[in-house]
Amino acid sequence: MVYLINNGAKMNQLEYNILSAYKEYPEREFSTYGLIKLIYAKESEKIEADIKNEFHNKDTSLQAKRLKAKFHRKVLYHLNKLVEDGILKMSTEGPKGHKHFILNIKPGEELLVEKRKKKIILTKSDMPAMPIEGYEQRGILYKYESDTWIDRLNAILLECIQFSDYNSLLKTISDCFSNINDVICLNDFESLVQKNTLDEFSAFLKKLSTECDDFGKKVNLVFDLTFFEEDKLDKLLSAFSIFSELQPENIIIILDARAREFNHFSEFFEKVINKLLEKKISFYIKNRDLHESPYLVGKGGPYTFDDKEWSYYKKELSTKVKGIACTQASVVFDVFKFFEEIKDVGEFRTLLLKVAKTLLYANSMQRRKSEEYFRNILRLSGQFSKEFFMFSRNCVRFWNYETKENIKDILNSAKTEINNFCTAEESIFIACGMPTRFKIAFSTAFNEFNSKLSERRFEAMHLTKLEELYSKETKNRLKELESTFNIFDGGNEIRIYRGGNATGESIVKEIITILNTYKLPLFCYNFSELKGADIKLTRFI
Amino acid sequence: MEIKEKTTMEAWKSGMKAVLDEGREFVDTNKRVCREVINLKIEVSDPKKDIARPIETLNEFKKWVYPPIDEIENIILSKKLAPAYAYSYGPAIFNYDNKINQVDDFIIPLLKSDPVSRRATVVLWDPRTDSNPNKKAAPGFVMLHFRIEDGRLNSTAVIRSNDMFFGWPANIYQMFVLQEYISKKLNCRPGNLATFSISAHIFKDEFDEIKQVLEKKS
């Protein structure tokens, strides 16, 4: 569809420059200052230098700030006018009033803006019709963040060992936020805590929390606790204290450890958990003995890498790159809704293949436009930018899957078909001289993936004391859940709602029991039901 | 073995038929059963007529998704290596070793100054990176050669390993777009296209579909 904007007014040069920026980057979300930096490149460089440079006198700095504000007002004036004309729309606004704008056209649409002698055509690339659209309309399937599911990645991992201070990490995270739509994992975060002061950590956490809230993203702090330095435990404990005081809503703690560490440093873990318990902050435990590669936890659900590929990454690349992509695009499958409406297992498998084709189309678009869509994150790896997608996968998530009998068998055989499809497609692309990666993993979904998902139909797992872990009912349930980790190779979790009289000491004992007894690579302790919780241990996913 | 056909579709079908009828069976590194003919030459005298027809035929099968034609074209014409590809032909042709534009700085000036030259060769294999036993993927096109005969630009490609069912349709299309690019700059007509496939093979998994294609009218 082509829209024509011609209201007889004259097009100002600055307005034209703003539209030119959107013409060049039609998919991009610009902040007011982002546009200033693009349009007034030289001036804004000088402004930044004048503001930052401590050797300049106050007048210079003040003058630079005034000039920056002047540019800001000018650009914002035209941005608001373009919003009024329906050419742009505001995408986000932070608490401090920082506005972001995107082009107000859908993919495939064209906008002709003609004012007197100046004319500019704005287009967004067309998306082919996807073979799942009918099922999306029926509420059986949903793409994760459908507006950005092509031009943003779901999840990426940043290596904290590649950053010396929090400021450089924060800048990278901010740059990456415009390229991702769910979660950034900060791997080996303990390395930064050890290298920097606690005040710096506190300042970082506050800023990061605000950014996460403003941009609606999750960040995971993954603490590798398998290489404990005993003399630095106090500092780590203080960091957890700061975290629990701040209670950042969108930052998630993942403790990557083995039963061994929980045994040897039980006192430390008790203190850490007490801090989190005080403020009812949920946390995750990743069992390193069962799964080497990190788990990421976003709004859509958990993510992870393939363990074999992760070993290769650790050996060959982890010290050379700042980050890698984990998951490119996701689709959620509402299993309850499907079998309520369609009931046919054959069609379930056929639909999964259609989902696979849809993800292939999405990947194809991402490949061709990678320079445009993912410019910021590709820059992260410098000469290794080609390796950025080397370990990434796509994700089919399943919601309410336990409502269908024999679902594990159905998913297992469907997984084989999907894997064969991916292998065949990779072979076709290699044969055509375009060797590329295309992998699909199965995962579980969180209800935050999409608000329209069917009502949760599985019971949560409650725990009030250690002894409950030894009951027959619990043992059977946990054993059953163990097997789901093989199916959901792209990410799965067990969430334990802890009620009763929880203490750091009792929880550490429970964690050690779970780590030693069950093959659960990732589980979460949730304290939201701490008071008045159902004391019966039932079930969860 | 040598095949000469007028159209692209006829050439593709004859190539596959030759491998299906006369190929030797073997199991490849990925444990797939293949049938293979060594040193198969296929020449298409009038490729323009139906150059995209084999790709369209593959797209008619709903079983798989074939790469979009603009992506196939972009792979050979784009100087930039997109991060999602392990390798790409365009950068090797137009920006070899980040230095040499083999087409614009060599082939075109050479054939302009000496139209009968036999030196208009583009090399895509880089021994520094491709002659590595641990490398998972290496280019199929090893070299491309361009020659002006009777005012027409003819092209020949040496293809190391060539999947005749899935690969050849894209390869011949890529040769065609490159030939068009060069002939426009030389102001001459595009001529025939020839592929010399050192290993021309098909996979047993696709025999049924290959037979369906062979039964189609060209």
Interface residues (C-beta under 8 A of the other chain):
Chain A: K357 L360 Y361 N363 S364 Q366 R367 R368 S370 E371 F374 L378 S385 K386 F388 F389 F421 A424 E425 S427 I428 F429 I430 A431 C432 G433 M434 P435 T436 R437
Chain B: W64 V65 Y66 P67 P68 D70 E71 I72 N74 I75 I76 K80 L81 A82 P83 A84 Y85 A86 Y87 S88 Y89 K136 A137 P139 G140 F141 D163 F165 F166 G167 A170 N171 Q174
